[in-house]
Each structure stands twice: as structure tokens, then as C-alpha cells.
């Protein structure tokens, strides 16, 4: 199963990359740009065929793919000068920007579809409402609460005083049905401490009504009940709920990715620290090697099929969101860097018109080559470091 996990991840990654290139390809064709090559992989050509003016093929190293649009920038010489009108650089700025954005857009669409399909096909993983842990006290501080400590406390928890037992399944709070632990806490926490909550539980097949006087933990907002769930339940939402879940997940991954990448430079040492690797944002950044390892490990685990499918699909969706967002950074040689160059061209042309001067034309890419090369080296170095870290000190993404 470990090998199967690697194969699944690599195939998913290759599909993602090719969808990225397909986004560029389709829009470039739509705008009349000349696309001469569409290839899967890199290195020596294994197979290719011509369809019209475009060569489609497969290369020996399945680590990505590429699309060749003629005349991408000022340094791109054309085989036939008569093709200049159909070159990328000769088209309006808005068309060029859309072609460049299309790659990341495909990553985002794929990620949203994966999460939407996961929600409707497998369900959303939520903590259940079965009592798995019952606190014996009201912690005296937020630190004690976080540590699960009852030191210094002489007050029984509201759940214990109410008579809840391990294995009870909470079905309603104050008459409001709850089907997962998030719903339970959403009802309990906003209530003022001292409020008596009516709790309906299913115990040995029968419904039992209990009453708990809610407490508060010093330093913690909201009321405290004193119980924790026993596990995870997968719940299928409505189509509208699946849309909301997709959007929320997208936003959370985007923000989390930005925070992790921002913390990476200062946290490089955490990548090789066994204690810090999984506990710091920078240390949690992983390479495709780490992600593939996690996929294989998860599929080989004893977890249920729903958890395995959920883990793999969310991992692939997260990877696509990260790659799509990273690609839009205004840095060469990323697509976002080319977009920034086009925007700069248009701003410069606008100022030239105001001064009654001719359009300065395309950005001189020769001046930007050192910048592009420097960034490429930085990305390559970080990539190698991440791969080494995932080999020497692998991170546990599965949570178990």
C-alpha cells in the first residue's frame, strides 16, 4: 500500500501540472496565439504526434510538463517572422494576463471540485458527540485546561455533576439537535457561566435528559461543560453546505500556506529538529516527497476508508491551492512575475501617452534575467532542503 500511495500521489501531481498547462494552452488557442508544443514530462521525447501546428507528446521524465507559446517575451526569437502577429507578446495585455492566470485558475478549480466532491461523496469529518473523555474538574486556569490538569481544583466539572457517562451520545442541548461536536460547543460556549443547560443523551438505546450548570475557566472565553468526543464522524452536507465547506477549506489552506511559507526562512533549522518539525509553521512545510510519503503511510494505516480518502483528497487539494497561489507571486520566472511585467509595461505606456511620447514597448527581459536566475536558485535550494528534511526527518502529516 505504501507504493500504491506513492503512485496515487505522483499521478495526481502529474495530472495537476498538466491541467495547469492545459489552462495556458486552451486560452492561448482561444485568443489565436500560436502554440507549437504540448508535452507531458521533460527530457528525451518518447512519443509525439502533430495535430495542425501543435506537436503533442510524452517525454521520458514524468515530473511535469510544458506548453510552448511563441514569442512569450522580448528575448524569444521566432522561427518565422511572419508569425509575430500570433505571438504572445503581440496580443493585448488583458489577453496575455488571462493566459498567464489560467494555469493557477485550473489548480484552484481542481481543488474546489475535489473538496466539493469529497463533502458530497464521502462526507465532512467532524468530531462526534459520543462522550469519550469526561473531565473530573473545572480547571483553575487556561494553562491547566490546555494541559488537561485538575491540580488545585476542587470543583467537579458540569458534565460530571450532571451525571453524564462515558459512551453517552449527546443528541440535543436545550432542545437544539446536535450531530457533531462543533455544533455542541457552538451551543454551549456562548451561554453565560451559571446557565443550566438541558442535555439530551442516548444511553443504552434510550433517551435520557440531564441538567448541567455551566462553569467558566479563568482566561478562557465561553462556558465550560467538561467533555470531549470519542472520535470522528463523517457527515454528508447539503449541496449548499458542500459549497460553503469548499470555500472555507480553500480560505483556510490559503492562509495557512502563506503563514507556513513566511515562517520557513527563519525556521529552516526546525526542519531537521525531531521535536520541532511538526510543532512550528516553518517545520510543517513539506516537499512532494514528504506529501507522497504521507499518502503511502495513510493508505497503509488501519484507518477507515473514509478517513483515507478524505486525507488523500484534502492533501491533493491543498497542494493545488498552494501551487496555484505560489505561482501567482509577482516574481520571475513565475507566472505572477510575467503578469507584473505586463502591468508595468501598461503603466509605463500610460505615462508615456501623458507626456506625448511613444509607447516604450515590451520590458527588456535581458535586464531581468539575473533576477529570474537568482530566484530560480533560491527556489531550487529551498526545494532540495525540503526534500532532504523529508528524507532525514520526515514529518507526520497523518496525525497518527
C-alpha positions in Angstrom: 0.0 0.0 0.0 3.0 2.3 0.6 4.0 2.0 -3.0 0.4 2.4 -4.2 0.2 5.7 -2.1 3.3 7.0 -3.9 1.8 6.1 -7.3 -1.5 7.7 -6.5 0.2 10.9 -5.4 2.6 11.1 -8.3 -0.2 10.5 -10.8 -2.4 13.2 -9.1 0.6 15.6 -9.2 1.2 15.0 -12.8 -2.5 15.5 -13.6 -2.4 18.8 -11.7 0.6 20.0 -13.6 -0.9 19.1 -16.9 -4.2 20.8 -16.1 -2.1 23.9 -15.3 -0.5 23.7 -18.8 -3.9 23.0 -20.3 -5.2 26.2 -18.9 -2.5 28.1 -20.7 -2.9 26.1 -23.8 -6.7 26.5 -24.2 -6.8 30.2 -23.6 -3.8 30.8 -25.8 -5.5 28.9 -28.6 -8.8 30.7 -28.0 -7.0 34.1 -28.4 -5.3 33.0 -31.6 -1.8 32.7 -30.2 0.4 30.1 -31.9 1.1 27.1 -29.6 3.7 24.8 -31.1 4.2 22.2 -28.3 2.2 20.5 -25.6 4.3 17.9 -23.7 3.9 15.7 -20.7 7.2 15.3 -18.8 10.7 16.5 -19.6 13.9 15.2 -21.1 14.1 12.9 -24.3 10.9 12.5 -26.3 9.3 9.1 -26.1 6.4 9.7 -28.4 4.9 12.7 -30.2 2.4 13.5 -32.9 1.4 16.6 -34.8 -2.1 18.0 -34.9 -2.2 21.0 -37.0 0.5 23.4 -35.9 1.0 21.8 -32.5 3.1 18.9 -31.5 1.7 16.8 -28.7 4.0 14.3 -26.9 5.4 12.4 -23.9 8.9 12.8 -22.5 10.9 10.4 -20.5 10.9 12.1 -17.1 7.3 12.3 -15.8 8.0 15.3 -13.5 5.7 17.9 -15.0 5.0 19.2 -18.5 5.1 22.3 -20.6 3.4 24.3 -23.3 5.3 26.4 -25.9 3.6 29.6 -27.0 5.7 31.5 -29.5 7.0 35.0 -28.6 6.5 34.9 -24.9 8.8 37.9 -24.3 11.3 40.2 -26.0 14.1 37.6 -26.0 12.0 34.9 -27.6 13.1 34.7 -31.3 10.6 33.4 -33.8 11.5 30.8 -36.5 9.2 32.6 -38.9 9.0 36.4 -38.6 5.5 36.3 -40.2 4.2 34.6 -37.0 4.8 37.8 -35.0 1.1 38.8 -35.2 0.2 35.5 -33.5 2.9 35.7 -30.8 2.1 36.0 -27.1 3.8 39.4 -26.9 1.8 40.9 -29.7 -1.6 40.3 -28.1 -3.4 42.8 -25.9 -2.3 42.9 -22.2 -5.6 41.6 -20.9 -5.4 38.5 -23.1 -1.8 37.8 -22.0 -2.7 38.2 -18.3 -5.7 35.9 -18.7 -3.5 33.2 -20.4 -1.0 33.5 -17.5 -3.7 33.3 -14.9 -5.3 30.3 -16.5 -2.7 27.9 -15.1 -3.3 28.8 -11.4 -7.1 29.0 -12.1 -7.0 25.4 -13.1 -5.3 24.5 -9.8 -8.0 26.4 -7.9 -10.9 24.9 -9.8 -9.5 21.4 -9.3 -9.0 21.9 -5.6 -12.6 23.3 -5.2 -14.0 20.4 -7.1 -12.1 17.8 -5.1 -13.2 19.3 -1.8 -16.8 19.7 -3.0 -16.9 16.1 -4.3 -15.3 14.9 -1.0 -18.1 16.6 1.0 -20.9 15.1 -1.0 -19.3 11.7 -1.8 -17.6 10.9 1.5 -18.7 13.5 4.0 -17.1 16.1 6.1 -15.1 14.8 9.0 -16.4 16.1 12.3 -15.8 15.1 15.9 -18.8 13.1 17.1 -21.0 13.8 20.1 -20.2 10.5 21.9 -18.6 11.2 25.2 -15.1 9.8 25.0 -13.5 11.8 27.8 -15.2 13.2 30.9 -13.3 15.8 32.9 -13.5 15.3 36.7 -13.0 19.0 37.4 -13.2 22.7 36.4 -9.6 23.6 35.6 -8.3 26.6 37.6 -6.7 28.3 34.6 -6.4 28.3 30.9 -3.0 26.6 31.2 -4.4 23.9 33.3 -7.2 23.5 30.8 -4.8 23.2 27.9 -2.7 20.6 29.9 -5.8 18.6 31.0 -4.8 19.2 34.6 -7.0 19.2 37.7 -4.3 20.4 40.0 -5.6 22.9 42.5 -9.2 22.4 41.5 -11.9 21.2 44.0 -14.9 21.7 41.8 -16.4 18.9 39.8 -17.0 19.5 36.1 -20.5 20.4 35.0 -20.7 17.3 32.9 -19.7 15.0 35.8 -22.1 16.7 38.2 -24.9 16.4 35.7 -24.4 12.6 35.5 -23.0 12.2 32.0 -21.2 8.9 31.4 -18.6 7.7 29.0 -20.3 6.3 25.9 -23.3 8.7 26.2 -24.2 10.2 22.8 -25.4 13.8 23.1 -28.3 14.4 20.8 -29.5 17.8 21.8 -28.7 20.9 24.0 -31.6 22.9 25.2 -33.8 21.2 22.6 -31.4 22.1 19.8 -30.3 18.9 17.9 -26.5 18.4 17.6 -24.9 15.9 15.3 -21.2 16.8 15.8 -19.0 18.3 18.5 -18.7 21.6 16.8 -22.4 22.1 16.9 -22.4 21.1 20.6 -19.7 23.7 21.5 -21.5 26.3 19.4 -24.5 26.0 21.7 -22.6 25.7 25.0 -19.8 28.3 24.8 -21.9 31.4 24.1 -24.1 30.9 27.2 -23.2 32.7 30.4 -21.5 30.7 33.1 -24.0 29.5 35.6 -26.7 28.8 33.0 -28.4 25.5 33.4 -28.3 23.6 30.2 -30.7 20.8 29.4 -28.7 17.9 27.8 -30.4 15.0 26.0 -28.3 11.9 25.6 -28.8 8.5 24.1 -27.7 5.9 26.7 -28.1 2.1 26.1 -30.7 2.9 23.3 -32.8 5.2 25.5 -33.0 9.0 25.6 -32.1 10.5 29.0 -32.4 14.1 30.0 -29.8 15.7 32.2 -29.2 19.2 33.5 -25.7 20.8 33.7 -24.8 24.1 35.4 -22.2 25.6 33.0 -18.9 26.8 34.5 -16.1 29.1 33.3 -12.4 28.6 33.2 -10.3 31.6 34.1 -8.7 33.0 30.9 -10.9 31.0 28.6 -13.8 32.6 26.8 -17.2 31.0 26.9 -18.8 28.4 29.2 -17.2 25.1 30.1 -19.0 21.7 30.2 -16.2 19.3 30.6 -16.4 16.6 28.0 -14.6 15.5 24.8 -15.7 13.4 21.9 -14.7 9.8 21.3 -13.8 10.0 17.6 -14.7 11.2 14.1 -17.9 11.0 12.2 -18.3 11.7 8.5 -21.5 13.7 7.7 -22.7 14.5 4.1 -24.0 18.1 3.9 -26.4 19.6 1.5 -25.1 20.9 -1.8 -25.1 24.4 -0.4 -23.3 23.2 2.7 -20.7 21.5 0.4 -20.1 24.8 -1.4 -19.7 26.6 1.9 -17.2 23.9 3.1 -15.3 24.1 -0.1 -14.9 27.9 0.2 -14.0 27.7 3.9 -11.4 25.0 3.3 -9.9 27.0 0.4 -9.5 30.0 2.6 -8.0 28.1 5.5 -5.4 26.4 3.3 -4.5 29.6 1.5 -3.9 31.5 4.8 -2.2 28.5 6.4 0.1 28.1 3.4 1.1 31.8 3.4 1.9 31.7 7.1 4.0 28.5 6.8 6.0 29.8 3.8 6.5 33.1 5.6 7.9 31.2 8.6 10.1 28.9 6.6 13.2 31.1 6.2 13.5 31.7 9.9 12.6 28.1 10.7 14.9 26.1 8.4 16.6 24.6 11.5 13.2 23.2 12.6 13.1 21.0 9.5 15.8 18.8 10.9 14.7 19.0 14.6 12.6 16.0 15.5 10.9 17.8 18.3 10.1 21.0 16.4 9.3 19.6 12.9 5.6 19.1 13.5 5.1 21.9 16.0 6.2 25.0 14.2 4.7 26.6 11.0 8.1 26.6 9.2 8.8 23.0 10.2 5.4 21.8 8.9 6.3 22.8 5.3 6.9 19.7 3.3 8.1 18.7 -0.2 6.4 16.5 -2.8 8.5 13.7 -1.3 7.0 14.3 2.2 3.5 14.5 0.7 4.0 11.3 -1.2 5.3 9.5 1.9 2.3 10.7 3.9 -0.1 9.4 1.2 1.6 6.0 1.3 1.6 5.9 5.1 -2.0 6.8 5.3 -3.2 4.2 2.8 -1.2 1.6 4.6 -2.7 2.5 8.0 -5.6 0.8 9.8 -7.8 3.9 9.4 -11.2 3.5 7.8 -11.7 4.1 4.1 -13.5 7.4 4.6 -10.6 8.8 6.6 -8.1 7.6 4.0 -10.0 9.0 1.0 -10.6 12.3 2.9 -6.9 12.6 3.8 -5.6 12.0 0.3 -8.2 14.2 -1.4 -7.6 17.1 1.0 -3.8 16.7 0.6 -4.1 16.9 -3.1 -6.5 19.8 -2.9 -4.1 21.6 -0.5 -1.2 21.1 -2.8 -3.1 22.5 -5.7 -4.1 25.6 -3.7 -0.5 26.2 -2.6 1.0 25.7 -6.1 -1.7 27.9 -7.7 -1.2 30.7 -5.1 2.6 30.5 -5.2 2.7 30.6 -8.9 0.9 34.0 -8.8 3.5 35.7 -6.7 4.9 38.7 -8.6 8.3 37.2 -9.0 10.0 35.9 -12.1 10.1 33.3 -13.6 6.7 32.5 -12.0 3.5 33.4 -14.0 2.9 36.2 -11.5 6.2 37.7 -12.3 5.3 37.8 -16.0 1.9 39.4 -15.1 3.8 42.0 -13.1 6.0 42.8 -16.1 2.9 43.2 -18.3 1.3 45.5 -15.7 4.5 47.5 -15.6 4.5 47.8 -19.4 1.0 49.2 -19.4 1.7 51.7 -16.6 4.8 52.8 -18.4 2.9 53.2 -21.7 0.2 55.2 -19.9 2.8 57.7 -18.5 4.4 57.9 -22.0 1.0 58.9 -23.5 0.5 61.5 -20.9 3.8 63.0 -21.9 3.1 62.7 -25.6 5.8 60.1 -26.1 5.6 56.8 -28.0 4.9 53.5 -26.2 8.2 52.2 -24.8 7.1 48.7 -25.7 8.0 45.4 -24.1 10.0 45.1 -20.9 13.6 44.3 -21.7 13.8 40.8 -20.3 17.6 40.7 -20.7 17.8 43.1 -17.7 15.5 40.8 -15.6 17.4 37.5 -16.4 19.7 37.9 -13.4 16.7 38.4 -11.1 14.9 35.4 -12.6 18.0 33.2 -12.3 18.6 34.3 -8.7 15.0 33.5 -7.7 15.3 30.1 -9.5 18.4 29.3 -7.5 16.6 30.3 -4.2 13.6 28.1 -5.1 15.9 25.2 -6.1 17.9 25.4 -2.9 14.7 25.5 -0.7 13.3 22.6 -2.7 16.4 20.5 -2.1 16.5 21.4 1.6 12.8 20.3 2.0 13.4 17.0 0.2 16.5 16.3 2.4 14.4 17.2 5.5 11.6 14.8 4.4 14.2 12.0 3.9 16.2 12.6 7.1 13.5 13.9 9.4 10.1 13.1 7.9 7.0 14.9 9.2 3.9 13.0 10.3 1.1 14.6 8.3 -1.4 11.9 9.2 -1.7 12.9 12.9 -1.3 9.3 14.0 
